Amino acid sequence: MSDFSFEKHNDRFNTNSVKWDFIKQNNLPQNTLPLWVADMDFPTVPEVISGLTDLAKTGVWGYSFPSDKYYQAVIDWQKKRHNWIINKEWLVITPGVVPAINIAIKTFSEKGDAILIQEPVYHPFRMQIETLARKTISCDLAEHHTNYEINFNQFEQTIINNKIKLYILCSPHNPVGRVWTKKELLQLGDICLKHDVLIIADEIHHDLIMPDYQHHVLAGLKPDFAEITITCTAPSKTFNLAGLSISNIIISNQKLREKFEHKSSQSCWPHPSPFSLRATEIALNKGDTWLNELLIHIKKQYERLARTIEEKSLPFSLSPLQGTYLAWLDCREISLDPSKLDQIFLEQAGLWFNNGSMFGKSGQGFMRINLACATELFDQVLERLVTVSNNIC
């Protein structure tokens, strides 16, 4: 058994949790199991809890700025976990990755411009593009026997046909769980260089890599790639700190960084919280063991799900989980209708998953399942999956 709290359920009701207290807000039965929004049910790194407790006891939480120790923690983490050497000057702190993507779109495109994504993909990409009156162009991922790949000929032709100058990369890919290989990223980056395409690389899940896979930071593969890439990182997914609202955006190209910072200054973002700064610094310095054990737990959860589907002959299939803590469940044998799938899983089984249709048309017939829950809760999830499948069949 882990030294950390990954096996026993942590009751989050009545904590204003979006994941859990929205059950009541949405008039759902109390026994609904929420495995939708991407936050974990686990307490974070113990040293972070201790550090924030000490900070809370001071009673003084005024305006704060990142210290040299904070910057060094980020620098050391990227070198240690990703073999990426970065400089302090490259770092821009924002309240989150989605706000940073919003600012990047405002900074590096104009209204009406076409922006490239690869669906099925994290839905705020499309939302931000269209909220800002830009045009979404998707070069959908190619599906091959539950795995997903990039059709590079189609990718390049899409750039040419639509005069793309801005592309949002999801790496690792949410929701399909792909960790892009070095070869794939080199090919992708070279195409963007060839056609003068700027890249927003959402790498918020880049620490959540399953054993036997390796994440490659796109900007770290070639100096030329770094010149055209805005890399978005955060401790939020890695250490379950989403409520602290802090992200580290890494831009080595000085001109791009200055433009990004200028546009950011117009948004009147607040100073980072002393709690978010302290939590991030401690987590990056002390969180290796916790994270390593978390990844073992996530892999076990995924394997249990896959084994249950196989042994019970359930009418589902799973994409391989290479990164993130999100399983991509193919339910097309049951139905392609998003409403029908919600009716089966949410209304009949009390399982609140993300409907795949929210990630684009190519996500219809799928469900995204958050595996970052306790073993004892996931026992109930598997039982309900078996029961509802038997009722369908």
N, C-alpha and C positions, 0 to 999 in steps of 0.2 A: 504494500500500500504506500502511496505517495506521502511524503512529509507535509505536503500542502493540501488544501481543501478542495480536491478535485472529485472526490467520490461521494461526499455527503452533500445533500441539497442545502443551499443557503436561501432561507426564506426572504424574498424581496418584496412581498406584499406590503402596502401602506408605507412605501418609501418614495413615493412619486416616481416610480420606475416606469418609463415608457413601455418597456417590455412586459412588465407584469401588471401594473395598475391600469393599463389601457384595456385589460380584460373587462373590468367593471365599467370603464368609460364607454366601451363599445357594446355594453349590455350582453356580454357573452357569459356562459356558465362559469361559475367559480373554479370548476375543475379543468378548465381549458389549459392546455400546456403550450406556452408560447416559445416557439423556436424560429422566430422570424428575424427581428432586427438584430444586427450584428454587434451585440455586446455579450459579454460572458456573465455567467452566474457565480463566478469565483472571486473571493477576496484577492486583491492584488498582492504584489511582493511584500512580505512581512516588514522588511526594512522601510518600505514606503509608508506603510501604515504607522509605524513607530515615528518616522520623521515628520509626518503630517500631524500626528498627535502632539508632538513636542511644539510644532509651529502653532497649532491651535491654542495651546496653553499659554503662549505669550500674550494672546489677546490683542496683538498689534499686527494688522494685516493691510498696511498702506500700499501706495503705489510702488510697484517693484519693476526691476529690469533684470535681464539675464546676466549673471556673473561670468567671469572667465571660467570658473569651474563648470558652469552649465555648458558653455560652448565646448569645453574640453571633453565633457562626457559624451556629447553628440559626436564629436570628431573621433574619439576613441571607439565608440560603438560601431561606427561605420567601417573603421579599419578592422576591428576585431571580428565582426559578424559578416562583413561583406567585402573585405579586402579593398575598400574604397578610401583613398586618401583625399580628404577635403580640407578646406581652409575656413577659419572662423568668418572671414569676410564674405563667404558665399552664402551664409545662413540668413534667412529672413523668417522671423517668427510671426505666425498668423494664428487666428483663433480656431483654425481647422483646415482640413484639406479641401472640403467643398467650397468654403469661402475663398481659398487660394485659387482654386480652379475658376471660380467666378471672376476674380480679379484678373487672372491671366487671360481669360477670354476677352474681357473689356480692354485689356492692355494691347493685345496682339491681334485683334481682329476688329472689323467694323460691322455695323448692322447690315444684314443681308449676306454676309460672307458664309461660305460653306465650311463646316468643321467636321472632321472625320472621326468616327468612333467604330468599334467592332462589337456589334450585338451578337448574342445576348450579353449585355454588360450593365454594370452598376447604373441604375436609372437616373441618379442626379446629373450624369453627364448630359443626357438629352434634355433634362429639365432646365439646367443652367444655360445651355446653348439656346433653347427656344425662348426662355424667359428674357434673355438678352437680345432677342430679335435676330438671332443668327439662324442659319439653316443646318439641320442635322443630316449628314450623309453617313450611312452605315455600310461598311464592307463586312458583312456578317462572317463570323468564324465558320470554317468548314467542319462539319461533323462527320467523323469516321468511326463507326462502331463504338459509341459512347465517348470517344476522345475528340478533342477539338484542335484544329490546326489553322494556320493562316494560309490562304491562297495568295501567294505573293504576286502572281501575275495580275490577279484581280485587284489586289491592293494597289499596285502601281497604276493600273489603268483607271481605277476610281479617282486617284489623285489627279491624274492628267485630265480626265473627263470633266471633273468638277472644280478644277483650278484650286485645289486644296492648298492652304498655307498654314493650317493649324490642325494638329492631330492629337487626340487624347488617348494615350496608351494606358491600359490597365495591367499591371504587372506586380505580383501574380494576378491572374485574371479572376475577377469576381463577376459572375457566380460560378463559372465552370471549373474553377480550381486548377487551371493550367499554370505551371511554372515554365516560362519560356526558356528554351535552351540558348546557349551562347550563340550558336549558329543562326537560330531564328532571329535573335535580337540584332546580330550583325547585319543580316540581310535586310531587316526592317529599317535599321538606322541608315544603311547605305542608300536605300530608296528615298528616304526623307532628305538626306543630304543632296542627292541628285536633283531633287525637285524643289529644293529650298523650302522644306516644310518644317515648321517649328513644332516641337513635341512637348506636350504636358504629360509627364510620366507620373501617374498615380501609383506610387509604390507603398501605399499605407500598410499593405499586408506583407511586406517584404521580409519581415522577421518570422513569419508564420509558415515555415517551409517544412514539409514532411521529411523524415529520414530518407536517404538515398536520392534526394533532389538538391539542387543548388540554385539559389537565386543569383542572378547577375544584374547589377545596377546598370541600366543602359548607358548612363552618362559616364560610367567608369570603364566602359569597354574601349573607347577611342576618344582622344582629345577632341576630335571633330564633333563627336556626338555630344560631348559636354557643352560645346558652343551653341547647340541648338535645342538644349533640353532644360526644362524646368522640372526638377525632381521633387515630388511631394511626399514627405514622410511625416510620421507622427508616432507618439508612444501609445495612442489611444487604443488601437486594436491589439497591439502587442501585449500591453500590461493592463488592459481593461480600465483605462483612464479617460474614456470618452467624455464624461461629465466635466472634466477639467479644461476642456477646450483649448488645446495648444497643439501646434504643428510646426515642424521645421522644414521650410522650403529651401531647397539647395540650388543655387543658380551661380555657376562659375563665370558665365559671360557677364562682364561688368555692365555693358550697355543694356542688356536684357534685364539685369537685376535692378539697375537704376530706374528703368521704365516701370518695372513691376512695383518697386517701392514707392514711386511717385503716385501711381494709381492707387496703391494701398492707402497712402496718406489721405486720400480724398474720402475714404470710407469711415474715417473717425473710429478706427478700432481702438479698444481700450488697451491699457497696459496689461501685460500678461499677469495673471494672478500669482501671488507669492506661493500659493499651494500648487499650481500647475508647474511652476518653475522648480520647486523643491521636489515634487513627485517625479518629474522627468529626470532630473539629475540623479536622484537616488536609484530609480529603476534602471537607468542605463549603466550605472556603476555597480549595482548589486543584484540585478535581476536575471543573470545568466542561468543559474540553476533552476529558478522558478520557471523560466521560459522553456528550458529543455524538458522539464518534467511535464509541463503543459502540452508540449508537442507530442510526447509519448501518449498522454491521455487522449488527445484528439485523434491520433491514429487508431487507438483501441476503439474509440467510439465509432469511427468510420468502419473499421473491420467488423465490428459487431453488427452494424447495419447491413453491410454487404453479405455477411454470413447468414443473417436472418432472411434476407431476400432470397438467397440461394437455397437454403435448407427448407424453407417453408414454401418455396415456389411462388413467391409473391409476384404480382404482375407489374413489376418495376425493374428498372436497371439503373446503375449508378455510373456517373463519370468518374474516372480515377481521381482521387484526391492527392494532388501534388503540393498544393499550397492553400492558405486560408484555413479557417475552421468551418467552412460552409460546404455541405454536400449538395450535389446537383442531381436530383432524382427525376428520372425519365418516367412519366406516367402516361405516355401516349397510348399504351395498350388499353388504358381505361377510357381516356377521353382527351381531345384537344381543346375542349371548351373550358376556359378558365373558371367560369361560374360553376360548372359541373364539378370541377376538382375542388373548389372551395366548399361546395356543398358536401362532398364526400369526406374531405379531411377535417374541415373546421366544424361543420354542423353535425356530422355523424360521429366522427372520431374524437372531436375536441382537440385536434392538433392544428395549431396556428403556425403554418409555414408561410414563406413568401411565395406568392403565385408567380411562376416563371414569366407570365405575360408582361409583368411590370418591367422586365429587362429587355423588352423588344418583342417583335412578332415572332422571331426565331426562338423565343423562350416559351411559347405557348405549348402546353402539354407537359411542362416541367414544374417542379417545386424546389425551392431552396430551403435547406434545413440547417439550422444553427446547431453544430455539434458541441458547442462550448457550454455544456451543462453537466450536472453531476451524474455519476453512474447510476445512482438509484432513481433519478428522474428519467434517465434514458431507458431504463428498464420498462417504465410505463409507456414510453413512446413506442418501443418495439412491440409491446403487447397490443397496443391499440392499432398499430399498423397491421398486425396479423389478423386481428378481429375484423377490422373494416374490410380488409382484402377478402377474407372468407365470406363476408356478407355480400360483397360485390360479385364474387365468383359463384 
